[in-house]
């Protein structure tokens, strides 16, 4: 029987005027560091978002990264990523607008 796989979704923004630096860092450093810290991640895909409609009280994001993670490893993955950031094992770019990030995990239902 196949194990359930969920989607760890990270919505993020670049600091205004630093989009190129942000994307270079994300594509060439960040994703490989995340996968090194959490080898259970099956895949990672990045998207440039175009917001069609959003309620006024919501914040809009420029980018979305979706990491495919087996449900059973989610807590371990999140703990190791957070620890690696706190311990300085992962490089966080100054071009990343850190306070606007949103992380959501969607469990696969069937």
N, C-alpha and C positions, 0 to 999 in steps of 0.2 A: 504494500500500500504506500502510495506517495505521501510524503510529509507535507503538511500545510505550509505554504509560503506567503508571507505578508509583504506589504510595501511600506518601507520607512520613507516618508516624504519630508523633504526639507525645503521650505520656502525661504528665499533669501533675497537680499538686495545688496548692490554695490554702493559704496559711498559715492555720492554725486560727483561726477567728473573722473571717477577711477574705475569705470566699467572694464576697460581693457586689462588693467592690472588684476582686477578681481577675477575675470574670466581666465586669464593666463594662470593665476595661482590655483584656481579651482580645478582647471583641467589638467595641469601639469604637476601639481604638488598635492593638493588637498585630497582628491579622490584616491590617489595611490596610498596616501598616509592612512586614510580611513580604512581601506581594504587591508593594509598591513596590520593595523591594530585589531581589526575585526575580520579575520579570514573567512568567517561563516557567510559573509555577504556574497551572494551569488552573482549579482550584477549591479551596475550603477548606470543610470541614464540621466542626462541633463536636458532641461528644456528652457527656452526663452519664452516667457509668458506674455500673452496678449490678453489683457483683461477686457472682457466684453461688458460685464455688468457686475457691480459689487455694491453692497449696501454702504451707505455713507459712514457708518460707524466702524466698518472693517478697513483694514490697511491693505493696500495692494502690494504685490511683490513682483519683482522683475524676473526671477528665476525659480525653477523647481528642479530638484534632484531627487530621483527615486532609486532607492537601494532595495533590492530584493533580498529578503532575509527570512530564513526558516523561522516560523513562529516560536519554536522551542528555544531559539538562541537570542531572541530580542532583548531581554533584560541584560544578559551578559554583554551583548554588543553595545548597548547604550551605556552601560557602566564603564566599559573599557574605553570607549570613545571619550566620554566625559573625563575620566581619569587622565587620559593621554593629553587632553587639552589643558587641564589644571596643572599637570606635571611638566608641561612644556615639551612633551614628546611629539606634539603635532604643531605645525607652524600655522598660526592664524594671521592672515593678511590684514594689514591696516586698511586695505581697500574693501574689506568685508564690513558691512553695516551690521554689527553683531546684535544689537538690541532689537532689531526688527525680525529676526529669524523665527520661524515657526516649524516645529517638528511634530509630525503626526504619524502614527502607525496604524495601518489598515490590515486587520486580520483577514486572511482568505477564508471565505465562508464555505466554498465547495469547489 
